[in-house]
Amino acid sequence: MRAESRLFAAVAAFFAVTGALYGWLAAEPAGTVALTVAFLMSGLLALFCWTQHVKRGERLQDREDVEVVEGAGPLDFFAPHSLYPVLCALGAALFGLGVVFGVWLLLIGLGVLVPGTVGFVFQYGQRER
């Protein structure tokens, strides 16, 4: 994750410099806010990638002298089947339609989206590693 953290840190630095220059030269707040949000999002990704690098150590992809055979074998656990993504998609669609058609549909969408998201996140939380 070292290379990814450096990449997103460079993107965050670009948006910081661009946002500062845009905010100083242009008297238009919407562009400044958009560039600030882009800086914050890329900075968050850089921080996440760096934290994962510190927490888990160097990966095979981070080394330059690695052989292909060293990466052989099972990678990780992948869920065999789950209905939670479908529930999340249905809830998000209802929520989006609720923004257009009324609060009642928005609340129904929220009622479907929240349990779908919670189930999706914690479905395999108690699994042995």
C-alpha positions in Angstrom: 0.0 0.0 0.0 3.0 2.2 0.0 2.8 3.1 -3.6 -0.9 3.8 -3.4 -0.5 6.0 -0.4 2.2 8.0 -2.3 -0.1 8.3 -5.3 -3.0 9.6 -3.4 -0.8 11.9 -1.4 0.4 13.4 -4.7 -3.2 13.8 -5.9 -4.1 15.4 -2.6 -1.2 17.8 -2.9 -2.2 18.7 -6.4 -5.8 19.5 -5.3 -4.5 21.5 -2.3 -2.3 23.7 -4.5 -4.9 24.0 -7.2 -7.6 24.8 -4.7 -5.5 27.4 -3.0 -4.6 29.1 -6.3 -8.2 28.9 -7.5 -9.6 30.3 -4.3 -7.1 33.2 -4.4 -7.4 34.1 -8.1 -11.1 33.3 -8.7 -13.7 34.9 -6.6 -16.1 31.9 -7.1 -16.8 29.8 -4.0 -18.3 26.7 -5.7 -15.0 25.7 -7.4 -13.0 26.3 -4.3 -15.4 24.1 -2.3 -15.2 21.4 -5.0 -11.4 21.4 -5.0 -11.3 21.4 -1.2 -13.6 18.3 -1.1 -11.4 16.6 -3.7 -8.4 17.4 -1.6 -10.1 15.9 1.5 -11.2 12.8 -0.2 -7.8 12.0 -1.8 -6.1 12.8 1.5 -8.5 10.4 3.3 -7.5 7.7 0.8 -3.8 8.4 1.2 -4.2 8.2 5.0 -6.1 4.9 4.7 -3.5 3.4 2.4 -0.7 4.5 4.6 -2.4 3.2 7.7 -2.8 -0.2 6.0 0.8 -0.2 5.0 1.9 0.5 8.6 -0.5 -2.0 10.1 0.0 -4.9 7.7 3.6 -4.3 6.6 5.1 -4.5 3.1 3.2 -6.5 0.5 4.6 -8.5 -2.3 3.6 -5.8 -4.8 5.7 -3.2 -2.9 8.9 -5.2 -3.5 10.9 -4.9 -6.7 12.7 -8.3 -6.4 9.6 -10.5 -6.0 9.1 -13.6 -8.0 5.6 -14.5 -9.4 5.6 -17.8 -7.5 5.8 -16.1 -4.1 2.2 -14.8 -4.7 0.7 -18.2 -5.4 -2.0 -19.6 -3.2 -5.2 -18.4 -1.8 -5.5 -14.7 -1.5 -8.3 -14.1 1.0 -11.8 -15.0 1.9 -14.5 -14.0 -0.6 -18.2 -14.3 0.2 -19.7 -17.2 -1.7 -23.2 -15.6 -1.9 -25.1 -12.8 -0.3 -28.4 -11.0 -0.8 -27.2 -7.9 1.0 -25.9 -6.1 -2.1 -29.3 -6.5 -3.8 -30.9 -5.1 -0.6 -28.5 -2.2 -0.6 -29.2 -1.5 -4.3 -32.9 -1.6 -3.8 -32.7 0.7 -0.8 -30.5 3.1 -2.7 -32.9 3.2 -5.6 -35.9 3.7 -3.4 -34.0 6.5 -1.5 -33.1 8.2 -4.8 -36.7 8.0 -6.0 -37.8 9.3 -2.6 -35.8 12.4 -3.2 -37.8 13.0 -6.4 -41.3 11.8 -5.4 -41.7 12.4 -1.7 -40.5 11.9 1.8 -42.6 8.8 2.3 -40.7 6.9 -0.4 -37.4 8.3 0.9 -38.2 6.9 4.4 -39.1 3.5 2.9 -35.8 3.5 1.0 -33.9 4.5 4.2 -35.7 1.6 6.0 -34.4 -0.8 3.4 -31.0 0.7 2.9 -29.9 0.8 6.5 -30.4 -2.9 7.4 -29.0 -3.9 4.0 -25.8 -1.8 4.7 -25.4 -3.0 8.2 -25.9 -6.7 7.2 -23.5 -6.3 4.3 -20.8 -4.8 6.5 -21.2 -7.3 9.4 -22.2 -10.4 7.5 -18.9 -12.2 8.0 -17.7 -10.2 11.0 -17.5 -13.2 13.3 -15.7 -15.4 10.8 -12.4 -17.0 11.9 -9.4 -15.6 10.1 
